[in-house]
Amino acid sequence: MHGRKHLTVCTIAACTVLAACSAPAADRGAPISNAPGECTPIDTRSPNAAGQQPAFRGQTRACAAPSSTNFTVTVVATGLEHPWAVEPLPDGSLLVTERPGRMRIVSASGDMGPPLAGLP
């Protein structure tokens, strides 16, 4: 009996989590307000293909979210082709991937190494 009770509790908990995750955004308290005239959307380009429509209001053309946080931008390296991801390494250098499929190490001083060999 104890095993069935545990299974029932787990099933109820799983259903509760799934119900919460599948609730409409408005029910979860997430703002979905971006009707025309309410904000300036971040992306104003036309859809990628004719006839594309968002699945729900607020999915695309999201409003900007202003922040009072100050940022300092420092260019570490130039000449990368569509840098994709960056991972800091223990010595202060960076492991950088590029969209064409290359991976490079950029030193802490900004020197860019050749593409790493032997990667899939």
PAZAPA-4460 file (N, C-alpha, C; in steps of 0.05 Angstrom, whole numbers, plus 32768, in hexadecimal, padded with zeros to 4 digits):
% residues 120
    n_x    n_y    n_z   ca_x   ca_y   ca_z    c_x    c_y    c_z   seq   type   mol
   8010   7FE8   8000   8000   8000   8000   8011   8019   8000     1      M     A
   8027   8019   800F   8038   8030   8012   8042   8039   7FF6     2      H     A
   8049   8026   7FE5   8054   802C   7FCB   803F   803A   7FBA     3      G     A
   8026   8032   7FBB   8011   803E   7FAC   800B   805B   7FB5     4      R     A
   800C   805F   7FCF   8008   807A   7FDA   801E   808D   7FD0     5      K     A
   8036   8083   7FD0   804D   8094   7FC7   8049   809A   7FA9     6      H     A
   8041   8086   7F99   803D   808A   7F7D   8027   809F   7F78     7      L     A
   8012   809D   7F88   7FFB   80B0   7F85   8004   80CC   7F8B     8      T     A
   8014   80D0   7FA1   801E   80EA   7FA8   8030   80F5   7F92     9      V     A
   8042   80E4   7F88   8054   80ED   7F72   8044   80F5   7F5A    10      C     A
   802F   80E5   7F53   801F   80EB   7F3C   8010   8106   7F3F    11      T     A
   8005   810A   7F56   7FF8   8124   7F5C   800B   813B   7F5A    12      I     A
   8023   8137   7F65   8038   814D   7F64   8040   8152   7F48    13      A     A
   8044   813D   7F38   804C   8141   7F1C   8036   814F   7F0C    14      A     A
   801D   8148   7F11   8006   8155   7F03   8004   8172   7F0B    15      C     A
   800A   8178   7F24   8009   8194   7F2D   801E   81A5   7F20    16      T     A
   8037   819A   7F1E   804D   81A8   7F10   8046   81AC   7EF3    17      V     A
   803C   8197   7EE6   8035   819A   7EC9   801F   81AE   7EC5    18      L     A
   800C   81AE   7ED7   7FF6   81C2   7ED4   8000   81DE   7ED7    19      A     A
   8012   81E2   7EEA   801D   81FD   7EEF   802E   8206   7ED7    20      A     A
   803D   81F3   7ECB   804E   81FA   7EB4   803D   81FF   7E9B    21      C     A
   8026   81F2   7E99   8017   81F5   7E81   8002   820A   7E83    22      S     A
   8000   8218   7E9A   7FED   822D   7E9D   7FF4   8245   7E8B    23      A     A
   7FE0   8253   7E81   7FE7   826B   7E70   7FF8   827E   7E80    24      P     A
   8009   828D   7E71   801C   829F   7E7E   800E   82B3   7E90    25      A     A
   7FF6   82BC   7E88   7FE7   82D0   7E98   7FE1   82C4   7EB4    26      A     A
   7FDC   82A9   7EB4   7FD5   829C   7ECE   7FEE   8298   7EDF    27      D     A
   8005   8299   7ED3   801E   8296   7EE3   8029   82B1   7EEB    28      R     A
   801C   82C6   7EE4   8025   82E1   7EEC   803A   82ED   7EDA    29      G     A
   8040   82E0   7EC3   8053   82EA   7EB0   8046   82FF   7E9E    30      A     A
   8052   8316   7E9A   8046   832A   7E89   8045   8321   7E6C    31      P     A
   802F   8324   7E5F   802D   831D   7E42   8022   8335   7E33    32      I     A
   8024   834C   7E3F   8019   8364   7E33   802D   8370   7E1F    33      S     A
   8026   836D   7E06   8035   837B   7DF1   8023   8381   7DD9    34      N     A
   800A   8388   7DDF   7FF7   838F   7DCA   8002   83A8   7DBC    35      A     A
   7FFA   83AC   7DA3   8004   83C4   7D95   7FFF   83DD   7DA4    36      P     A
   8014   83EE   7DA6   8012   8408   7DB3   8019   8407   7DD0    37      G     A
   801D   83EF   7DDC   8024   83ED   7DF8   8042   83F0   7DFD    38      E     A
   8052   83EA   7DEA   806F   83EC   7DED   807D   83EC   7DD2    39      C     A
   8096   83F2   7DD2   80A6   83EF   7DBA   80B4   83D4   7DBB    40      T     A
   80AD   83C2   7DA8   80B9   83A8   7DA8   80D7   83A9   7DA3    41      P     A
   80E5   8396   7DAE   8102   8394   7DAA   8108   838D   7D8D    42      I     A
   80FA   837A   7D82   80FE   8371   7D66   80E7   837B   7D55    43      D     A
   80EE   838B   7D41   80D9   8396   7D30   80DB   838B   7D13    44      T     A
   80EC   8377   7D0F   80EF   836C   7CF4   80D5   835D   7CED    45      R     A
   80D1   8359   7CD3   80BA   834A   7CCA   80BF   832C   7CCF    46      S     A
   80AA   831C   7CCF   80AD   82FF   7CD4   80C0   82F3   7CBF    47      P     A
   80CD   82DC   7CC7   80E0   82CE   7CB5   80D2   82C4   7C9C    48      N     A
   80B9   82BC   7C9E   80AB   82B0   7C87   808E   82BB   7C87    49      A     A
   8083   82BD   7C6F   8068   82C7   7C6D   8054   82B6   7C7D    50      A     A
   8042   82C3   7C8A   802D   82B5   7C98   8035   82AB   7CB4    51      G     A
   804D   82B1   7CBE   8055   82A8   7CD9   8045   82B9   7CED    52      Q     A
   803A   82AC   7D01   802C   82B9   7D16   8036   82AE   7D31    53      Q     A
   8037   82BE   7D46   803F   82B4   7D60   8029   82A0   7D6A    54      P     A
   8031   828D   7D7A   801E   827A   7D85   800C   8287   7D9A    55      A     A
   8016   829B   7DA8   8006   82A9   7DBC   800F   82C6   7DBE    56      F     A
   7FFE   82D8   7DC7   8004   82F4   7DC9   801C   82F7   7DDD    57      R     A
   8030   8306   7DD5   8047   830A   7DE6   805E   82F7   7DE0    58      G     A
   805B   82E4   7DCE   8070   82D1   7DC8   8087   82DF   7DB9    59      Q     A
   807F   82F1   7DA6   8093   82FF   7D97   808E   831D   7D9A    60      T     A
   80A1   832D   7D91   809F   834A   7D92   809C   8352   7DAF    61      R     A
   80AD   8347   7DC0   80AC   834D   7DDD   80B4   836A   7DE2    62      A     A
   80A9   8375   7DF7   80B0   8390   7DFE   80CC   8391   7E0B    63      C     A
   80D9   83A7   7E08   80F3   83AB   7E15   80EF   83AB   7E33    64      A     A
   8102   83A1   7E42   8101   83A1   7E5F   8117   83B3   7E69    65      A     A
   8111   83CD   7E6C   8126   83E0   7E75   8132   83D7   7E90    66      P     A
   814B   83DE   7E94   8159   83D7   7EAC   816A   83EF   7EB5    67      S     A
   816C   83F2   7ECF   817D   8407   7EDA   8199   83FD   7EDF    68      S     A
   819F   83E4   7ED8   81B9   83D9   7EDD   81CD   83E4   7EC9    69      T     A
   81E4   83ED   7ED3   81F9   83F7   7EC1   820B   83E0   7EB8    70      N     A
   8212   83E0   7E9F   8223   83CB   7E93   823D   83D7   7E89    71      F     A
   8252   83C9   7E8B   826B   83D0   7E7F   8272   83BB   7E6A    72      T     A
   8275   83C3   7E51   827B   83B1   7E3C   8298   83B3   7E35    73      V     A
   82A6   839C   7E35   82C2   839B   7E2F   82C6   8388   7E18    74      T     A
   82D1   8391   7E02   82D7   8380   7DEB   82F0   8370   7DF2    75      V     A
   82ED   8356   7DF1   8303   8344   7DF9   8312   833B   7DE0    76      V     A
   8304   8336   7DCA   8310   832C   7DB1   82FF   8336   7D9A    77      A     A
   830C   833A   7D83   82FF   8340   7D6B   8306   832C   7D55    78      T     A
   82F6   832A   7D40   82FC   8318   7D2A   82EF   82FD   7D2D    79      G     A
   82DE   82F9   7D41   82D0   82E0   7D44   82B8   82E1   7D31    80      L     A
   82B0   82C9   7D26   829A   82C8   7D14   8281   82BE   7D23    81      E     A
   826F   82CF   7D29   8257   82C9   7D39   825E   82B9   7D52    82      H     A
   826B   82C6   7D66   8271   82B8   7D7F   8256   82AE   7D8B    83      P     A
   8257   8296   7D94   823E   8288   7D9C   823D   8284   7DBA    84      W     A
   8252   827A   7DC6   8252   8275   7DE3   826E   827B   7DED    85      A     A
   826F   8282   7E07   8289   8288   7E14   8289   827A   7E2E    86      V     A
   82A0   826D   7E34   82A3   825F   7E4E   82BE   8268   7E5A    87      E     A
   82BE   8274   7E71   82D7   827C   7E7E   82E7   8264   7E86    88      P     A
   8301   8265   7E83   8313   824F   7E8B   8322   8258   7EA4    89      L     A
   832C   8245   7EB4   8339   824C   7ECD   8350   8260   7ECB    90      P     A
   835F   8260   7EB4   8376   8272   7EB2   836E   828E   7EA9    91      D     A
   8353   8294   7EA6   834A   82AE   7E9E   8345   82B0   7E80    92      G     A
   834D   829C   7E71   8347   829C   7E54   832A   8293   7E50    93      S     A
   8321   8295   7E38   8305   828F   7E31   8304   827A   7E1B    94      L     A
   82F2   8267   7E1E   82EC   8253   7E09   82D4   825F   7DFA    95      L     A
   82D8   8264   7DE0   82C3   8271   7DD0   82BB   8260   7DB8    96      V     A
   82A1   825C   7DB5   8298   824E   7D9D   828D   8262   7D89    97      T     A
   8290   825B   7D70   8285   826C   7D5A   8270   825C   7D4C    98      E     A
   825C   826A   7D41   8246   825D   7D35   824E   824A   7D1E    99      R     A
   8262   8250   7D0E   8269   823C   7CF9   8274   8221   7D04   100      P     A
   8277   821F   7D1E   8280   8205   7D2A   829C   8205   7D34   101      G     A
   82A9   821C   7D35   82C4   821D   7D3F   82C3   8222   7D5D   102      R     A
   82D9   821A   7D6B   82DE   8221   7D87   82FA   822B   7D89   103      M     A
   82FD   8241   7D98   8317   824D   7D9B   831C   8254   7DB9   104      R     A
   8335   8258   7DC0   833C   8262   7DDA   8345   827F   7DD6   105      I     A
   8339   8291   7DE5   8341   82AD   7DE5   834F   82B2   7DFF   106      V     A
   8368   82BC   7DFE   8377   82C0   7E17   836B   82D7   7E27   107      S     A
   8373   82D9   7E40   8369   82EE   7E52   8370   830A   7E47   108      A     A
   8386   830B   7E37   838E   8325   7E2C   8380   832A   7E11   109      S     A
   8370   8317   7E07   8361   831C   7DEE   836D   830F   7DD6   110      G     A
   8383   8301   7DD9   838F   82F4   7DC1   837E   82DB   7DBA   111      D     A
   8376   82DA   7DA0   8365   82C5   7D97   8376   82AE   7D8B   112      M     A
   8371   8296   7D95   8380   827F   7D8B   8372   8274   7D72   113      G     A
   8380   8261   7D64   8374   8255   7D4C   835D   8243   7D55   114      P     A
   834C   823B   7D42   8337   8228   7D48   8343   820E   7D54   115      P     A
   8336   8203   7D68   833F   81EA   7D74   833A   81D3   7D61   116      L     A
   834D   81C1   7D5E   834A   81AB   7D4C   833F   8192   7D5A   117      A     A
   8333   8180   7D4B   832A   8167   7D55   830F   8167   7D63   118      G     A
   8300   817C   7D5E   82E5   817E   7D6A   82D1   8174   7D56   119      L     A
   82BA   8169   7D60   82A5   8160   7D4D   8298   8178   7D3F   120      P     A
***
